[in-house]
Amino acid sequence: MAEPKDMYQCQVANCGFIYNPDKKNRKTKVAAGTRFEDLPEDWRCPVCGAASQNFKCLG
């Protein structure tokens, strides 16, 4: 399982989606093992559509 320093949580109200690099999410079409820092610039939260700037590291 990924370490908290590698996981990021969406800070948009009523969302809370956690990006875990160990898990592939079908909606995002990002391969498992992709670090948050390596996500495409146009990547969006699969739950609420927020930009990556709205995420905070859990570590």
C-alpha positions as CSV (number, residue, x, y, z in Angstrom):
1,M,0.0,0.0,0.0
2,A,1.2,3.5,-0.7
3,E,2.7,5.7,2.0
4,P,0.7,8.7,3.1
5,K,3.4,11.0,1.6
6,D,2.4,9.5,-1.8
7,M,-1.3,10.0,-1.4
8,Y,-3.3,13.2,-2.0
9,Q,-6.8,14.1,-1.0
10,C,-9.2,16.4,-2.9
11,Q,-10.0,19.4,-0.7
12,V,-13.2,20.4,-2.5
13,A,-16.2,20.4,-0.1
14,N,-18.2,17.1,-0.2
15,C,-15.6,15.2,-2.2
16,G,-12.6,13.9,-0.3
17,F,-11.4,11.6,-3.1
18,I,-8.0,10.2,-2.3
19,Y,-5.5,9.7,-5.1
20,N,-3.6,6.5,-4.4
21,P,-0.8,5.8,-6.9
22,D,-1.1,2.0,-6.2
23,K,-4.6,1.9,-7.6
24,K,-5.7,2.3,-11.1
25,N,-8.9,4.3,-11.5
26,R,-10.9,3.5,-14.7
27,K,-12.4,7.0,-14.8
28,T,-9.0,8.7,-14.8
29,K,-7.3,6.2,-17.2
30,V,-4.0,6.7,-15.3
31,A,-1.8,3.6,-14.9
32,A,-1.2,2.2,-11.4
33,G,2.1,3.4,-10.1
34,T,1.8,6.9,-11.5
35,R,3.0,9.5,-8.9
36,F,0.7,12.5,-8.3
37,E,3.5,14.8,-9.5
38,D,3.6,12.9,-12.8
39,L,-0.2,13.3,-13.6
40,P,-1.0,15.2,-16.8
41,E,-1.6,18.9,-16.3
42,D,-5.2,18.5,-17.4
43,W,-5.9,15.7,-14.9
44,R,-9.1,16.2,-12.9
45,C,-10.6,14.6,-9.8
46,P,-12.7,11.6,-11.1
47,V,-15.4,12.4,-8.5
48,C,-15.9,16.2,-8.6
49,G,-13.8,17.4,-11.5
50,A,-11.5,19.6,-9.4
51,A,-8.0,20.4,-10.8
52,S,-5.0,18.8,-9.2
53,Q,-4.2,22.1,-7.4
54,N,-7.1,21.4,-5.1
55,F,-5.4,18.3,-3.7
56,K,-3.3,18.2,-0.5
57,C,-0.7,15.6,0.4
58,L,-1.7,13.3,3.3
59,G,1.9,12.9,4.5
